[in-house]
Amino acid sequence: MTITPEEISALYLSAKVSAWATLLSCPLAIAIGWVLARKQFFGKPVVDALFHLPLVLPPPVPGYLLLLSFGNQGVLGRWLNEWGFSFAFNWKGAALAAAVMSFPLMLGPVRLSFKLIGSQLEDAARTLGANPWSVFFTVTLPLALPGIMSGTLLAFSRSLGEFGATITFVGNIEGETRTLPLAIYTAKNLPDGDDAAFRLIIISLVLAFGALLANDWLARRIERRLGMR
Amino acid sequence: MLKLEIDIRLQRGSFPLNMSAHVQEPVSGVFGHSGSGKTTLLHCIAGLVKPDTGLMALNGTLLFDSSQKVMIPPHRRHIGLVFQDAQLFPHLSVLDNLLYGYRRLSPNQRRFELGPVVELLEIGPLLERRPSQLSGGEKQRVALGRALLYSPQLLLLDEPLAALDERLKKQILPFLRRVRDVGIPMLYISHSMDEILYLTNTVTLVDHGRIIGHGPYLDVLGQANSSELASGLDMRNVWEVTILENLREHGYSVAALGQERLILPPAPTTAVGGRTVISVRAAQIALSRQHIEGITIQNQLPGKILRIIHRRHGALVEIDVGVGVAVVAEVNGKTVEDLDLCKGDKLYCLIKAQSVEYPES
């Protein structure tokens, strides 16, 4: 069983797209998760529902909406083009699609962990001279780390599996947007593609398993650091 | 010295808070039932809760003034707060917990250094540990150290012993006295008057969102006479004595209270020459016009009545026995009439050795 350069490129692309997608959503999920956990404001349920839409919509819908807004003809797409940046039919678009689709999965655990940190620990820090930023970075954020970690893993895994929105938004271009799921789909549609599909499935399994084990190891390290074990 | 002015109003839950007080004594105990508003008062002083209207100032600096829209945030008030359940940072070691506030001070603001504080609270062996590896009493000592190292201009303690069992409480009490003696002004919240009297004689009574009395305990009992809260309170004498003799095999110790000698139950831990705190309920002290021979009560201190405070069920008689602190005896109203007790009368305070308690052990 030999792995072809195309398959290697799909694996590499999947890892790159998922990593960027997670990297993009992480700070955003921390900021929005904190606001949703701690602040009350008018229209909060609407905002909340908006971020969770990708979870319940059929994936081609967000994909199509992305195409309408970030495609070369889209309002945002045209604006970005003026700055020499484009999401259209390239790996950056695939990363954007994965980020949008996986965002609610990251937001959930992050928001929950902010909610669970008692405000008394933050009050203790405030009465020891810590300003709001210090309180956030020395108390809130470290204590939310397990939630952020599990959110990140969920989002990364969801990004690896992202199919519908990606193919709708940026198509299925070898070396540019053909991630593992798209490559499996393509191979399966070829008359002699069964072997290739099988190899890609093995690669996916190894990747997913590795990610889960790495997360478990990291989570245990963090929990030990936080004094939870 | 401390100068804390409070005059605040705040709508909280079912009843409004309306608190006014001028606190100048270095250590005050805030007493009230659960839900009376004492924790909210503390949180207002610390800046964690914003009153609706009013004014607060500490040592001449405005903390809050609704008319001028002044609200100093907690991290700039320099007021320490020790919580009921310690609230140590679980992700930091004991050492980093201790230094959390200390590191935020410029060197000239630091009144205490790590070494002496660690020694004072006997937490040296715990420094490398995580809060999850500490017992309840150890956590509370670390929390005290953490607040102390922040060199606050006022230290607020919100029932720091409430989460501990009786045995641990007694272990921590002496540390609170040590913290008191390093000279940081303290407001100590508790629903145990015994705990408060062990630390200070200045009491603030909080009832249904109001401060109904503030000052020396005996005065407060006299002023707030009509309130349900005050009339239910017990008077207790707390004295510091020097142990002169430990005759444990004979079942007693001898101690000096000023020039007077007292026969006490055997002192559990204090060696000869050491100082310890004893406490006697005012209701356990009897009064007599003359010295009585042939009675089992061995302690008979001669003195003169300073004042008589009438309460709902009886009276508190304050007697100067010439040792620097007064003795307070509680008698029923009939006794005051029958004996015709008056200010200036000379009499003996009879204190049964067995009625003396050692709050520290």
Interface residues (C-beta under 8 A of the other chain):
Chain A: G118 Q120 L121 D123 A124 A125 R126 T127 L128 G129 A130 N131 P132 S134 T138 V139 P142 L143 R225 L226 G227 M228
Chain B: A46 G47 L48 P73 P74 H75 R77 H78 I79 G80 L81 F83 D85 Q87 F89 P90 H91 Y100 G101 R104 L105 R130 P131 S132 Q133 R146 A147 Y150
